[in-house]
Amino acid sequence: MKLKTVVIAYKMLDDAVITSVNDKDAVSIIKNRKEMRKHVEAYDALLKDAQEKFKPKNFDEMQEKARKWNELPESEKEELNNFFAPYQKKVDAACEPELEKEVEVTLEKISDEGAIQLAKENKWPMSKLDLLKIMLD
């Protein structure tokens, strides 16, 4: 399974409320998050490292300026875009190949009913269930 799928599913489940999901499926969801966690934490560490190591001079000042985006004239917005674009490109170059790697993850299946209840409880559109198909029977 691609790491990108694991990262997105993990983060989606991280925010999920599972109180109305039947106990068997809820336990499976928790176990699946545990199984995914090692891969997600390794990726998050890589991302954090890349963000820190590639941080250009004046990064904090420019980030502070970016917080006032709506108040800035177009010339300053362009300056900010030109400042952050090379930084983001370096971060992406370091991290995106990792997301395409295959990782070994063994997940417990949840029932279709459990997946539907999960979607309802979290007010997810049914399209989000496509991402969770990795856990469906």
Backbone bond lengths (Angstrom), bond angles and torsions (degrees), N, CA, C in turn:
res aa  C-N    CA-C-N  psi(-1)  N-CA   C-N-CA  omega(-1)  CA-C   N-CA-C  phi
1 M - - - 1.441 - - 1.530 107.51 -
2 K 1.328 116.39 141.44 1.468 120.14 -179.77 1.528 110.06 -69.98
3 L 1.320 114.50 141.77 1.462 120.22 179.08 1.523 111.02 -58.23
4 K 1.320 117.62 -36.94 1.467 121.35 179.72 1.527 110.73 -56.18
5 T 1.323 117.36 -43.35 1.456 121.77 178.93 1.525 110.49 -63.12
6 V 1.319 116.29 -43.11 1.458 121.56 -179.93 1.528 110.50 -63.11
7 V 1.325 116.82 -45.01 1.468 121.09 -178.76 1.530 110.68 -62.36
8 I 1.322 116.80 -47.04 1.464 120.06 -178.33 1.531 110.86 -65.12
9 A 1.326 116.73 -44.97 1.472 120.28 179.80 1.532 110.83 -62.28
10 Y 1.322 116.63 -43.41 1.464 121.00 -179.34 1.533 110.54 -60.77
11 K 1.319 115.55 -47.47 1.464 119.14 -177.77 1.524 111.17 -67.81
12 M 1.318 116.26 -34.45 1.452 120.44 176.49 1.534 109.97 -64.38
13 L 1.312 116.42 -44.57 1.463 120.61 179.52 1.525 111.91 -71.79
14 D 1.322 116.56 -25.44 1.457 120.73 178.77 1.527 110.39 -61.74
15 D 1.316 116.17 -37.72 1.465 121.19 -179.06 1.527 112.72 -88.72
16 A 1.324 117.02 -5.89 1.466 121.13 -172.63 1.526 112.74 -75.81
17 V 1.320 113.87 143.69 1.460 122.24 170.95 1.530 105.32 -96.14
18 I 1.334 117.20 130.73 1.469 119.93 -177.04 1.529 112.49 -123.82
19 T 1.311 117.27 19.26 1.464 120.26 -174.65 1.522 113.60 -66.16
20 S 1.325 118.73 -28.62 1.462 119.32 -178.95 1.534 112.89 -96.42
21 V 1.319 116.90 -2.46 1.466 121.20 177.53 1.526 107.63 -76.51
22 N 1.342 117.26 142.09 1.463 118.80 -178.72 1.535 110.05 -58.86
23 D 1.316 115.93 154.40 1.467 121.51 -172.70 1.523 113.12 -56.75
24 K 1.321 117.43 -42.66 1.470 120.70 -178.12 1.531 110.45 -60.93
25 D 1.330 116.60 -47.18 1.465 120.45 179.63 1.527 111.19 -67.94
26 A 1.330 117.31 -38.39 1.461 120.83 179.28 1.527 110.58 -61.93
27 V 1.310 116.94 -43.14 1.474 120.84 177.92 1.525 109.88 -63.91
28 S 1.323 116.73 -41.14 1.470 120.31 178.14 1.523 110.82 -61.80
29 I 1.325 117.25 -40.97 1.468 120.92 178.86 1.523 110.15 -61.68
30 I 1.311 117.00 -44.83 1.463 120.82 179.75 1.528 110.57 -64.33
31 K 1.318 117.96 -43.13 1.459 121.14 177.95 1.537 111.09 -64.31
32 N 1.322 116.16 -38.53 1.461 119.96 179.19 1.529 111.43 -65.34
33 R 1.317 115.90 -39.35 1.475 119.07 176.46 1.523 110.02 -62.57
34 K 1.314 116.45 -39.46 1.462 119.70 177.57 1.531 110.40 -62.45
35 E 1.310 116.77 -41.66 1.467 121.71 179.73 1.535 111.30 -65.30
36 M 1.313 116.94 -36.86 1.466 121.19 -178.93 1.530 112.67 -79.37
37 R 1.324 116.21 -27.16 1.465 122.33 -170.82 1.527 113.62 -53.33
38 K 1.314 118.23 -44.04 1.470 119.87 -175.90 1.528 111.15 -61.01
39 H 1.328 116.85 -37.59 1.462 120.57 179.53 1.526 110.76 -72.52
40 V 1.313 116.42 -41.41 1.465 121.41 -178.24 1.531 110.14 -68.01
41 E 1.308 117.32 -42.99 1.467 119.93 -179.86 1.525 110.99 -65.65
42 A 1.321 117.25 -37.12 1.473 120.34 177.15 1.529 109.95 -64.76
43 Y 1.327 116.25 -42.73 1.467 119.28 178.59 1.528 110.46 -65.86
44 D 1.325 117.45 -44.72 1.465 120.76 179.82 1.526 111.22 -59.69
45 A 1.330 117.20 -37.03 1.468 121.09 177.58 1.531 110.26 -65.85
46 L 1.326 116.68 -41.89 1.463 120.64 176.86 1.530 110.29 -61.35
47 L 1.327 116.70 -46.47 1.459 121.70 -179.89 1.530 110.70 -60.49
48 K 1.310 116.62 -46.70 1.470 121.01 179.89 1.526 110.55 -61.84
49 D 1.328 116.22 -43.05 1.461 121.00 179.31 1.526 110.55 -61.88
50 A 1.325 117.15 -45.83 1.461 120.85 179.59 1.531 110.26 -63.03
51 Q 1.317 116.56 -43.00 1.464 119.72 -179.88 1.522 111.43 -61.72
52 E 1.324 116.68 -40.78 1.463 120.62 -179.78 1.525 112.11 -72.48
53 K 1.323 117.32 -45.26 1.466 121.42 -175.24 1.521 112.51 -69.86
54 F 1.315 117.98 -31.57 1.460 120.81 -178.50 1.526 113.10 -92.95
55 K 1.311 116.82 0.15 1.467 121.06 -177.07 1.537 109.69 -61.37
56 P 1.336 116.90 119.30 1.466 119.56 -179.29 1.533 111.94 -77.08
57 K 1.337 114.51 165.93 1.469 119.33 174.46 1.529 108.03 -58.20
58 N 1.284 115.96 150.80 1.469 123.61 178.60 1.534 112.70 66.14
59 F 1.318 118.01 15.51 1.459 121.16 -177.75 1.527 111.28 -58.21
60 D 1.325 116.20 -48.68 1.466 119.95 -176.92 1.531 111.27 -63.52
61 E 1.332 116.71 -39.62 1.460 120.38 178.54 1.530 110.49 -64.04
62 M 1.323 115.87 -43.34 1.461 120.00 -179.04 1.529 110.63 -68.87
63 Q 1.310 116.73 -35.01 1.462 120.15 177.73 1.527 110.09 -66.27
64 E 1.303 115.82 -39.74 1.467 120.19 176.97 1.529 110.25 -62.71
65 K 1.303 115.56 -41.72 1.464 120.69 177.87 1.539 110.06 -63.16
66 A 1.316 116.31 -39.61 1.473 121.26 -179.08 1.524 111.47 -64.64
67 R 1.305 117.78 -27.02 1.467 121.01 178.83 1.532 112.03 -63.53
68 K 1.315 115.64 -21.03 1.471 120.93 179.72 1.536 110.25 -101.88
69 W 1.327 116.20 28.29 1.470 123.81 -173.22 1.530 113.00 -47.21
70 N 1.306 117.40 -47.97 1.470 120.92 -175.41 1.526 113.23 -65.40
71 E 1.317 116.56 -21.21 1.459 121.34 -178.44 1.527 112.54 -92.39
72 L 1.326 117.29 -9.70 1.469 121.02 -172.75 1.522 112.40 -84.51
73 P 1.341 115.39 146.29 1.464 118.71 172.29 1.540 109.59 -71.21
74 E 1.309 116.54 161.47 1.471 121.90 -177.15 1.528 112.02 -55.95
75 S 1.317 117.43 -37.74 1.472 120.25 -177.85 1.534 111.27 -62.60
76 E 1.322 116.70 -38.87 1.470 119.95 179.13 1.520 111.32 -74.17
77 K 1.328 116.96 -32.86 1.464 120.19 175.49 1.526 109.52 -63.98
78 E 1.312 116.29 -42.16 1.464 120.42 178.38 1.525 110.61 -64.27
79 E 1.323 116.57 -40.41 1.463 121.36 177.34 1.543 110.46 -59.62
80 L 1.318 115.68 -43.93 1.467 120.05 178.53 1.524 111.13 -64.22
81 N 1.326 116.77 -44.80 1.470 120.15 178.13 1.527 110.99 -59.19
82 N 1.329 116.51 -42.38 1.468 120.98 179.15 1.525 112.11 -67.89
83 F 1.308 116.73 -28.77 1.464 121.34 178.45 1.531 111.23 -74.70
84 F 1.344 115.98 -46.61 1.465 120.23 -174.08 1.525 114.37 -82.70
85 A 1.321 118.41 -25.02 1.464 120.63 -176.25 1.539 113.29 -59.42
86 P 1.325 119.81 -48.66 1.475 118.64 179.15 1.537 112.57 -63.94
87 Y 1.318 115.93 -36.08 1.466 120.82 177.07 1.524 110.29 -61.59
88 Q 1.328 116.10 -50.16 1.465 120.10 -179.04 1.520 111.03 -63.27
89 K 1.312 116.90 -35.88 1.468 121.37 179.34 1.533 110.46 -62.82
90 K 1.323 116.75 -41.27 1.471 120.90 178.17 1.531 111.09 -66.44
91 V 1.325 116.06 -43.87 1.467 120.48 178.96 1.529 109.56 -61.00
92 D 1.322 116.07 -46.80 1.468 120.69 179.08 1.527 111.37 -61.31
93 A 1.317 116.81 -41.09 1.468 120.35 -179.45 1.526 111.06 -62.81
94 A 1.311 116.68 -33.23 1.461 120.54 179.67 1.523 112.38 -79.13
95 C 1.324 117.28 -32.42 1.461 120.68 -170.41 1.526 115.39 -103.16
96 E 1.307 117.87 -36.31 1.462 119.45 -174.87 1.527 114.06 -59.59
97 P 1.334 119.66 -39.00 1.474 117.84 177.81 1.529 112.69 -59.85
98 E 1.324 116.51 -31.87 1.467 120.14 178.02 1.522 111.18 -64.17
99 L 1.320 116.33 -38.26 1.462 120.71 -178.31 1.525 112.14 -65.18
100 E 1.312 116.90 -24.47 1.462 121.27 -179.29 1.528 112.96 -86.47
101 K 1.326 116.73 -9.24 1.464 120.68 -179.54 1.519 111.14 -71.51
102 E 1.316 114.46 147.91 1.459 121.22 175.02 1.530 108.35 -83.33
103 V 1.327 116.41 135.76 1.461 121.61 176.64 1.525 108.70 -124.12
104 E 1.295 114.92 151.72 1.467 121.19 179.90 1.524 108.76 -90.09
105 V 1.323 115.54 114.35 1.461 121.47 -179.88 1.527 107.40 -136.91
106 T 1.322 115.90 127.58 1.460 120.76 176.82 1.521 107.63 -109.73
107 L 1.332 114.71 113.29 1.460 119.84 -175.80 1.517 111.26 -111.23
108 E 1.334 114.59 145.13 1.455 120.15 172.96 1.518 108.35 -79.03
109 K 1.302 116.29 142.65 1.458 121.29 179.39 1.524 110.12 -79.93
110 I 1.339 114.80 147.55 1.458 119.57 171.61 1.531 106.72 -114.76
111 S 1.301 115.36 159.19 1.471 120.09 -177.96 1.532 110.51 -74.03
112 D 1.317 115.02 159.12 1.466 119.96 175.42 1.526 109.91 -59.67
113 E 1.332 115.98 -40.24 1.462 120.26 179.54 1.531 110.68 -63.10
114 G 1.334 115.66 -39.73 1.462 119.88 178.65 1.520 111.52 -64.31
115 A 1.329 116.34 -39.93 1.465 120.76 178.86 1.530 110.70 -66.05
116 I 1.320 116.72 -40.86 1.467 120.82 179.03 1.526 110.16 -65.88
117 Q 1.332 116.36 -42.31 1.463 120.21 178.66 1.538 110.14 -63.95
118 L 1.318 116.41 -40.28 1.468 121.52 177.16 1.525 110.17 -59.36
119 A 1.318 116.26 -44.89 1.467 120.80 179.35 1.522 110.88 -64.76
120 K 1.325 116.88 -44.08 1.467 120.36 179.90 1.524 111.36 -63.33
121 E 1.322 115.62 -48.55 1.461 120.21 -176.23 1.529 111.96 -61.23
122 N 1.324 116.01 -33.39 1.461 120.46 -178.05 1.527 113.13 -97.77
123 K 1.349 114.70 2.57 1.469 121.00 -179.81 1.525 111.51 55.96
124 W 1.357 114.70 39.79 1.460 120.40 177.16 1.518 109.17 -85.59
125 P 1.320 116.79 143.91 1.464 117.60 171.49 1.528 108.62 -68.55
126 M 1.306 116.95 154.12 1.468 120.35 -178.39 1.530 111.22 -58.52
127 S 1.328 117.14 -25.39 1.470 119.99 179.30 1.531 112.00 -61.44
128 K 1.323 117.16 -26.91 1.470 119.34 177.75 1.527 111.61 -67.36
129 L 1.314 116.04 -23.53 1.462 118.80 179.47 1.519 111.80 -67.14
130 D 1.335 116.80 -23.41 1.465 119.43 175.88 1.521 110.21 -56.32
131 L 1.299 116.18 -37.71 1.459 120.16 179.87 1.523 110.92 -69.45
132 L 1.318 116.19 -32.04 1.463 119.52 -177.95 1.523 112.79 -86.66
133 K 1.324 117.74 3.25 1.471 119.71 179.85 1.520 111.22 -59.49
134 I 1.323 116.73 -17.85 1.463 120.16 177.73 1.525 111.70 -64.61
135 M 1.339 116.81 -17.05 1.462 120.78 -179.38 1.528 113.20 -111.30
136 L 1.327 116.90 1.39 1.465 118.97 -176.41 1.521 112.05 -90.05
137 D 1.345 115.42 150.39 1.461 120.64 176.41 1.512 110.50 -64.14
